[in-house]
Amino acid sequence: MTTQNDLFDIGSVKEQIEWIEKATDLRDVNDLLTRVMAQQKIQPLIKDDNLSYIADMVADLALIGEGKEDENRLIASAILGRLSAVARGRGNEVFSRVNELLSKEPPGIEVLVDGDEKYYAALTFSQYNNKWLARYCIQQAYATDNAEKARKVLFATALEKSKTISDFVQLSSEGFDYLKDIKGVDARHKRIRRISSAMSEAIREWQGEVGAHAGIALGDWFYNLMRGGTKDADLSVVTTIFDDAISMVLRVIELRFSNALIAPTYKLLDKARTVIDKQHWSEVTRHSNNLERIRLCMKEAALVLASQDKMDSDLASVIASAFYSKAQATSAVSAHLADSHELNPDVKEWWENLGNVKKRVRNVEHKIGNGEDQQIGSLLINVETSKTVMEKLERAVVPMLEIQDPVLAATVKKAAQNYAEVAQSARQLARMRKLNHMGIKGEVMEYNPLQHEMLGGHQLGVRKVRVERDGIQKDFNGKIKILVKPRVTPADN
C-alpha cells in the first residue's frame, strides 16, 4: 500500500490505521477519512477501540505535527467533528481531548477548505465551553459566506453558551464588523439574509430562557444590521430578512406569553420602519409572511388590556407602526374588538382609535394614571420629599430669624404653615383617590422598564436597580396599579 488511492481500493482496516500512524499532515488524514466515508467503509475503521485511538492520533498530530499549530488545531477539530457524525453515540470518545485542542481561540474557520469541514469543526465547538466560545461562534457565523450548515451550528452553540435569547442577540453585535468589507449592496444583503435565516432557526428551536428586554435587543440588532438602508436592495431579500427577525419576536412571545402584552417586545417594528426605506416599507408590509402573525399578537394584547380597563399608549403606538398607515391600524383593531361587547365602551373606543380620543373620555384615563390621579401622586411625592426640609426650617431657622430679622421670620413661618396646609390637602386627596406610596425607596430589585423610570433614560443590559425616589400606586377594587413609576438608578454590582 504505497499510495492513498491504492488504500481506498484494496486497503484493509489495519493498513488504514497504519497509514494514519505514519501521517505527518492532518489534511492527508482528513482526506483519507473523507474518502472512507464516501465509500461507506467508515464503521469498520472506527470499530471498538479504533475510534478513540484515531482521535488520539489526530490530537497528537495537531499539537506536534507539521504546519502551523493554530491551523492544525482547527483542522483537527474538523476531523473530530467528522468522526463524531458517524460515531453513533460514542461522541465522548471522540471529544476526550477537545480541551487540549481548544485551549485557546483558534483562527477563523475560513482557513478550512469547504463547507463540510466548517460544519464538522462547528460540531466540535458545540462540545466545548470557554468564555471566548460564544463570541467566536458569533463572529464566524457572520464571517463565513456559504457554509450554511456550519452557520446554523455556530449560532445554536452561541445561543446555548449565552443562556438567554436576550444575551445572545446582544452578543450578535460582535459580528457586525465582518459585514463592512462586503462589496456591493446586493452581496451584503444576501449575506445578511443567510445570517438572519440561521439565527432565526436557532432561536425558533430554543427551549431555554428569554432573558430581560429581548424585544429591545432584537430591535437594536435589526437596526444596526440594516442601518446602511435598503436603497437599491432586492425587495424580496429585505422582506425575507424582516420576516426572519419577526419570527424571532414571535418565539420570544411563544416562550413567555406575557411578553405579548408589553410594548418593548415589539420594538423591532419601530426600528424596522425607521431603517427600511420609506418606498420599500409598504411593499415589505404587503409581502411579509410573518407580519400578520405579529399584528394578531398585538391586537390580542389590546383586547386583553381593554378587558382589564387598561390603556397603554406605548403599545398603541407600536401597533400603529405595524401598519402602513394609522388608518389601517385603527381599522384593524376596531374589527378585532367589534364582537367584544363586554368591554367598557370608553376604553374600547380608546383602543379602537389607538389613543386618539376626544376629551370626554378623560375620566376613564384616570384609571391608569394618565390624568389627575397621576398629578396628585406626583404632588404627594414632592410634598413628602420636602417635608424634612420644611420641618427643619420652621424648627431651627425661624427662631434664629425672630431674633435677627422678625419681619423675615414671620414670612418664613407663614411659608412653612402654608406648606403644611398644602401637604395636608395633598394627603387628603391621595386618601380620597386611594393613592399610596409604594414604600420601596432604597431597595435594590430587578429592573423592569415598564414599572421603573430610569434616571437619564432606559439603559440596555441593566438588571439590578436601586430605587432613588418612591413611586405611587392606586387600589382599583383590589387591583394595585402603578401611577407614578419609582425613579431608579443602576445598582452597583
Steps between C-alpha positions, in 0.01 A plus 500: 500500500712783369245764405182635648296406193622139530390507861140567412488238233652205688621615843387322811405665829839405638675668207286811542592524868868457415472772238353742755776411747765598246323818383671834561235728350150531643354590163609159369321335792192710435507404132531133591199509733299694243556230238430217744170665589419551132547126442290423811786308662541719808330270753759219479776759534361648824380172652573437870816671628599625157283810539673635810839394360445697179371800697815492715723485194318797348543702820870408524562593138325835550725589791836366374460442126610703199349835413367787707376387840198735509384387158566135589281529810219627282546221243508247783172643630348441157630141494362425846167651401498276193566193717229601749245521219541128430591380850143400590481623859871470575573870489665494842780288357547741211506816709704378797790733411309795359611713797859468380415599144290799601698622798524830317290665231566346156533699176194574289328206333552652156842326494311170464456387142125453468161517668519143625824563689351815652189308604699223666720754680183672624379165639818478705459857628152407624656243734731752665451780751720804545442869564606588144290234328164679463663814360722294267201304366309823435793649313553191285127473425513853358837455327435181303336543163323187377551239775135496608511179706798634691333838552194337656710294742711805590193709583341214696821458700527873570139506620556201728811658653325839536221337708225745390365639174558855620868444580549311173349778290704767679816294446418482129629855463846337510444387142413832338860586410512198269236661278684827442740368237234337283491686170165588350152542646373178345783284637471654845125445528528143376754431774267663754215283372705185561591629846142587594376163374747300710459723803120479491519122468716480811255717695192314373648173629606650834325360808680703768467842657399815314691739725439866577391748231527253211269713285718807546812296422344367179396850393850638554655199322279543193563873481878459516491209256310704240618850585656540155145533371320299234538732203583298185451177696301203369157542657443125537829467691409787735156346559655163585741660749209687659295179523789318665526776759124492562517123553747562784255739667227239462722244672556740790121518537457122467750435777361770732147599401496794742744668262214541254337755731788747520610751238880441525450150358406659167784752490627340179202640308589858592863439410412326173277784388785741572777310323309362199462762229154655494430394142578140596303487825157469338626214281665324792179518706300376202719199422611398850397150604537561874379856551135400521586257779666773705207733429266236640710481817476876543126509434452223755711697746272801445196279566648357821594843634163647401321220688695611809404867446863578417649722234860510387613788281832331419328185378250706300790679333680180405178351362476801270858443385411146389276636226571723206268770637323591822166458323581139412605434859186645661280314252671170582472548877135609472417186303676284758308656790166517318342195665632576850182663628594446865778761483471840663377715208739786570800270536398314185477828309843599628652182357303521177651843446840397640486777756373776272174575684307807599528657845169353610675172586747678720330366811574145385868571452520572873476131557848434371660822625495725195298775665443670834589193708847499353537872569384452858750218537783719372393776740500254790855393416619861489323580827657206681843577353481855637360402839831464685638826362189701589490355852864598557426845359220562748675337795855633462507797264192695611614539867832645383329740260261620774805639678683645199218588257147471644334607171677230298432251777126561468518449123692174532266378772200577280660312211555197722138512613380528140711197413340306785155587364595396147651177632187423698280563196723282282480215749122535525466493121726195486287318758181590315644364176650193675855602414788364705877502503651174378744508792799368306742795511855377551423141399698312234291296255475358149469774238167514316473789250121477515493565875813707557617841378874483436681823588651624174287269284480126435831312503528166321663221697418629850359226722512635855390852597477705819185703568595866550148644509192313614207434268126542541247220460121485507253239618246429222250279679771271630731534199813702573631705207797732476413861412836668558797277426776487761819668376798264492872492426720201413604316816868436565605144426 
